[in-house]
Amino acid sequence: MSGISDVRLTLYGSELVREHEAGLRINAPEGLGVWGLFQHRRATRRALLKLNDEQLQDIGLSREQARHEGLKPFWRE
C-alpha cells in the first residue's frame, strides 16, 4: 500500500472532479478519468524531479521550481 488511504483518495478525487467540472485547464491527454489523471500527474511529476539542470533550463524552470512542482501530491493541480 502506498500509504494513502482509500478515504483520502476519495476525498481528493472529488476535488479533482470539481476542478474538471469547473472547466479548469488540465494539461493531460484527452479521455482520462480521475484515476488516469492521478497517474498522469504522478508520472510527470516524478519525471520532472529527475531532470538535470540543462534540461530544466531548456523548459525554463529553476531547480527550486521543479522541486516545488514535482513534490506536489498527485491530487493537486
C-alpha positions as CSV (number, residue, x, y, z in Angstrom):
1,M,0.0,0.0,0.0
2,S,1.3,3.5,-0.8
3,G,0.3,5.0,2.5
4,I,-2.7,6.9,1.2
5,S,-6.0,5.5,2.4
6,D,-8.9,5.0,0.1
7,V,-10.8,7.6,2.1
8,R,-8.3,10.3,1.4
9,L,-8.1,9.4,-2.3
10,T,-11.9,9.6,-2.5
11,L,-11.9,13.0,-0.8
12,Y,-9.2,14.3,-3.1
13,G,-10.8,12.6,-6.1
14,S,-13.9,14.7,-5.6
15,E,-11.8,17.8,-5.5
16,L,-10.3,16.8,-8.9
17,V,-13.8,16.2,-10.3
18,R,-14.9,19.7,-9.2
19,E,-11.9,21.2,-10.9
20,H,-12.7,19.3,-14.1
21,E,-16.4,20.3,-14.0
22,A,-15.5,23.9,-13.4
23,G,-13.7,23.8,-16.7
24,L,-10.2,24.4,-15.3
25,R,-7.5,23.7,-17.8
26,I,-5.9,20.3,-17.2
27,N,-2.7,19.6,-19.1
28,A,-3.2,15.9,-19.8
29,P,-4.3,13.6,-22.6
30,E,-8.0,13.6,-23.5
31,G,-10.3,11.0,-22.2
32,L,-8.6,10.3,-18.9
33,G,-10.8,9.5,-16.0
34,V,-10.0,10.7,-12.5
35,W,-7.6,7.8,-11.7
36,G,-5.9,8.1,-15.1
37,L,-5.3,11.8,-14.4
38,F,-3.9,11.0,-11.0
39,Q,-1.5,8.5,-12.6
40,H,-0.5,11.0,-15.3
41,R,0.3,13.7,-12.7
42,R,2.2,11.3,-10.6
43,A,4.3,10.1,-13.5
44,T,5.0,13.5,-15.0
45,R,6.0,15.0,-11.6
46,R,8.4,12.1,-10.9
47,A,9.9,12.7,-14.3
48,L,10.3,16.4,-13.5
49,L,12.3,15.6,-10.4
50,K,14.7,13.5,-12.5
51,L,15.6,16.3,-15.0
52,N,19.2,17.7,-14.8
53,D,20.0,21.4,-14.7
54,E,20.4,21.7,-18.5
55,Q,17.1,20.1,-19.2
56,L,15.4,22.4,-16.6
57,Q,17.0,25.4,-18.3
58,D,15.5,24.2,-21.6
59,I,12.0,24.2,-20.2
60,G,12.5,27.5,-18.3
61,L,12.4,26.2,-14.8
62,S,14.8,26.6,-11.9
63,R,15.7,23.6,-9.7
64,E,13.5,25.0,-6.9
65,Q,10.5,25.5,-9.2
66,A,10.9,21.9,-10.5
67,R,11.2,20.6,-6.9
68,H,8.1,22.5,-5.8
69,E,6.0,21.2,-8.7
70,G,7.5,17.7,-8.5
71,L,6.7,17.2,-4.8
72,K,3.1,18.3,-5.1
73,P,0.7,15.5,-4.3
74,F,-0.8,14.0,-7.4
75,W,-4.4,15.1,-6.5
76,R,-3.4,18.8,-6.6
77,E,-3.4,20.7,-9.8
